[in-house]
Amino acid sequence: MTREIAVVAFAQTDTLRTTEEQSEVEMLMPVLHDVLQQTGLKTADIGFTCSGSSDYLAGRAFSFTMALDGVGAWPPISESHVEMDGAWALYEAWTKLLTGDADTALVYAYGKSSPGSVRDVLTRQLDPYYVAPLWPDSVALAALQAQALIDAGHTDEPELAAVASRSRADALSNSRAQLSGSVPHGDYVVRPLHRGDCAPIGDGAAAVVLAAGERARELCERPAWIRGIDHRIEAHSLGVRDLTDAPSARLAAEKAGAFEHPVDTAELHAPFTSQEVVLRKALRLDDSVRVNPSGGALAANPIMAAGLIRIGEAAARIHRGESDRALAHATSGPCLQQNLVAVLEGDPR
């Protein structure tokens, strides 16, 4: 019988435009203390620790080892790291708990995007032979995808503006959001994307605690059980992909069991309004599903933590009794290249 694994605690920092006065460790410490306090656990009680971050953002090799100072790596702990969004660190921790090697796991992620040009840094993800030498930045590639959607008749600029407006209106109830309320849509960044169609640049961190079986029920009144989780990847070359669709997201959702029963909430990691249009179609989300009640990445997008935050926000709604079955999505790479989907459920009420 497969072990039941649940998210039992979630915490995040405020997402800020810049945190020049803070190191990564100083930014991370409050959320680590918060999730442990929520569960009553101490560092020594955690069976496995996994983190997600990017040395490219930090600008130095093995920067994640410095963040371990915030966790406390002595006496020696069972620890791992992924050079990915924290959602993938959660995936690794979930797998670890399934093996029975641990009953609890701490997952955290952080990113400081403010020191450099994110649009330039993200070009390092591109195909080094055919695409990277052209130096298209992340916004230009997203605009290419948005224009493909408009040309195919799947959306238009007013609809994209409405996605941004709804997201930032929902963020009014999220005290951690960077942008909320009536935010000007602004001028074009790269046509057809306006400034409001693009996620803000910001710094932030997040953490969750996972627990297995009865341990989860001991630590949380209403655990958010991970019923399924899966990760799929599109072709690396943009030229062989249909940018108006995300078959990898659809397949990941299918393998995670998202289509077996309806969901009432979806937290989508869509840093551009056009990507929400693609994901809604791929994940079969109709108007009955509450999409990004936290405001999503358009309200706060700390790179390397935004995907983990989607899982955490979905879990938190289950903890509070505001959702019974939720879908959480994380992405990485240009134009939704990599997609991870998790399905979370609360115990019947």
N, C-alpha and C positions, 0 to 999 in steps of 0.2 A: 504493500500500500504506500502511495506517495505521501511524503510528509506535507502537512499544511504549513505554509509560511505566510506571515502577515507583516505589514507595516504597522508598528505600534507607536511610533512617535515621529514627528516632523518639525523642523525648525529652519528658519531662514533669516538672513540679515535684511535690512533695508537695502534695496538696490540704489546705488548712488552714482551720479555722473562721474565722480572721481573720488578716490580715497588716498590721496597723496600722502596723508599723514599716517597711514596704516600700512603695516606689512601684511602679507598673506596670513601669517600666523595670528596676528592681532585681529584681523577680520574674521577669522575662522573660530577663534576661541569661544565667543559668546554662543554660537549655535551648537557647538559641541557640549558646552555646559547645559544648554537648554534641553536638548534631547535626552541627555542622561538624567537630568532632574525630573523630566516628565515621567520617566520610567522608574526612577529610584535606583538606577544602576550606577555602578562605579566603573572606571576604566578596566579594572581587574576582572569585572564580571562579563566583559565582552569577549565572545569566543573568536571572532574574526573581524578584522577592520579592512575596508577597501575604500580607496579614494579615486577621484577623477579630476584631472587638471591638464594643462598644456604648458610645456616648457617654452613653446613658441611665444605664448602670451607673456610669460614671466621674463623671457629673454635670457634665461640661463639654464644650463643642463642640470638635470636631477633636482629641479627646484622643489619637487614634491617631498623630498626627504626633509626639507626644512619645516614643512607643514606638520610633520610628525611630532615636532616639539609641542604642538598644541594638543596632541592626543596623549602623549606620554608613552614613548616606546621603550622605556626601561622600568621594570624588568622586561625582557624581550616579549613581543606580542606576535600573534599570527596576523600578518599584514600583507596587502597587495595594492597595486596601483594600476590604473589604466590611463593611457594618454587619450582620453575620450571624455565626453560628458559624463557626469556622475550617474546618469541612468544606466550606463554600461557597467559601472562599478557595482550598482545595485544588482544587475544581472549576474555578475560574478559571485556576489555575496549570496544571492538566492540559490545559485548552484551549489555553493559550499554548504549551505544549510541543508539542502536536499540530501547530501551525502551522509548526513548525520555526524559530521566532524565537529559541528558547533551547534548550539541552540540559540545563540544571539549573534547579531552582526551590527556593526556601526558602519554606515556608508556616508561619506561626505564629499563635497565638491566645491570648488571655488574658482573664480576667475577675475583678474583685473585687466579689463580691456582698455582702460583709459590711458595708460602710458604711451601707447603707440597707435598706428593706423590699422585698425581691425580689417579694413577693406584690403589692405596690402598683405597683412599676415595670412589671411585665409586663402590667398592664392597658392600657398604652399600645399594645399590639399589637391591641387589640380594635376591632371595627367602631365608629367614632366616633359613629354616629348612633343605633344601636339597642341595642348591648350595653355599650359603655364608660360611658354615663351611669348604668347600673345598678351600676357599680363591682364586678363580680364578680372576685375575685382568682383567681390561677392554681390554688390548691389547691381552691377551691370548684368551679371548672370541671372539674378532674380528678375530683372527687368526683361531679359530675354524670355524667361518663362512666362511672365505676366503678359507680354505681347503675344506669345503663342496662344495663351488662353483667350485673349480678346479676339484674335484673328479666327479662332475656332468657334467663336460665339458662346463660350462658356461663362464669360463675365464681361464687365465693362468698368470704366473708371469710377462712375458713381457707386456701383456695387462694392468696389474695393474700398472706397471712402467710407461706406456704411459699415464695413467690417471693422475698420480702424475706430470709428466713432463708437460702435457698440462695445468694443474691447475696452476702451479707455473709460467709458461710462461704468462698465462693470468693475473696473479697477478702483472706483471710488470706495468700495467696501473692503479694499485690500490695503492695509496700512503700510505694507512692505513695497508697494509698487513705486516705480520711478516716475511714471506719467499717468495721470488720471484726470477724469472730467473733460471739460471742453478744451481740447488741444487743437490748435490750428493745423489744417491738413498741409499747408505750406506749398512751396514751389516744387517743381520737378527736381528730383535728385538725378535719376536717369529715366527718361521717358519710357514707359508710361507711369512709373512709380514716383509718387510725391513723397515728401519727407514723412508724412503721416502714414504712408504705406510700409514704412521701414521701422524695425525695432530700434529703440534707443540704445546707445552705447552706455554700458554701466558696469560697475563692479559689485560683486556680491558672492555670497556663499550659502550653502544649504547642507543639511544633514538629516538622515533618517536612521531609525533603529528597526531592524528586522528581528523577528523571533519566531520560533517553531512551536506548533502544537499548543499544549496546555500552558507552556511558558508565555505564549503570546496573550492568552486570556488572563494570566496573572498580572501582566504588565500594562494591559490596556482594557478599558471597559468594553469597547467595541472595536476589535481589531479590523484592519482592512486586509482581508485575505487575498493573496495573489493567486487567482485561479488559473492564470496562464500568462506567459511572457515569451516573446519571440523577437528576433532581430533578423532583418533581411536587407540586402544591398542591391542597388541598381548598378548597371554597367558603369565603369569609370568614365568612358568616353561619352561626352554629351551628344555627340553626333549620331549615336545609335539608340538614343532614348527618345520616347515621346514625352516631352516636357509637360504636356497637359494631363498626364496621368502619373500615378505612383503605384505600380503593380507590386513593388516590394512592401509597401505599407499595407496593401490589401492582403498579401500573403501572410505577413506577420500577424495581422489581426485575425486571419482565419486560423492560423496555427495556435494563437493564444486563446481561441475560443470566443472571440468577440461577437461572432455572428450566431452563436448558439442561442443566446437570449438577448433581449433588448437591454441597452444601457440607458441610464437617465442623465449621466454626466460624461462629458469628454473634455479632457485637458490636452489641447493640441499644441505641440511645439512648432509654431509657425511664425518665424521672425519677419515674414512679409505677408501682407494681406492676400496676395495671390496664392500663397501656399496653403492658406486655410481653405480656399476654394477647391484646390486639388485634393486635400485631405478629406474634406467633407464627402466628396464623391467616392474616393477610394475606400473610405471606412464606413460608407453607407449611413451617414448621419443625417437624419431628417430634422424638421423643425421641432420635434418633440424632445430632442436631446439638448440639454443645457451645455453649450460649448464655451469653454474658457470663462467660467464665472469669476475667476481670479483676475481676469484681464489678459492673461496669457503673455506670450513673449512680446507682444506689441506694447505692453505696459511696463515690462521689466525683462531684460534679456542678458543676464550675466553669463557670458559665454563659458561653457564647461559646467555650469550649474543649472541652466534653464530647463534642460530635459529632466534632471532629477527633481526640480521644483514642480514640474507637471505631475509626476508620480506622487510627490508629497502633497500637493494641493488636492488631488483626487482622493488620496487616503484621508486627509484631514476632513473632507466633507463627509466621508463615511464615519469617521470618529465622532463627528458632531451630530450624526443622524440626518444630515441634509441630502444624503445619497445612499442608495442601496447597492447599485452596480455601476461602476465607473470604468471608463476607458482612459488610459494615459498614454501619450505618444511622445517620443523624443526623436530628434533627427540630427544628422551631422553631414557635412559635405555640401557641395553646391546643388541647388535645385532639388532638395529632398533626396540626396543620393543614398543615405543610410537611414533606416527607419526601425525603431524599436516600439513595440506595442505591448502594454500590460493591461490585464483585466483584473479589477479589484472588486471585492464584494464584502458587504457586512453581514453579520449573522442575522437571520430573520427576526423581525420585531413582532 
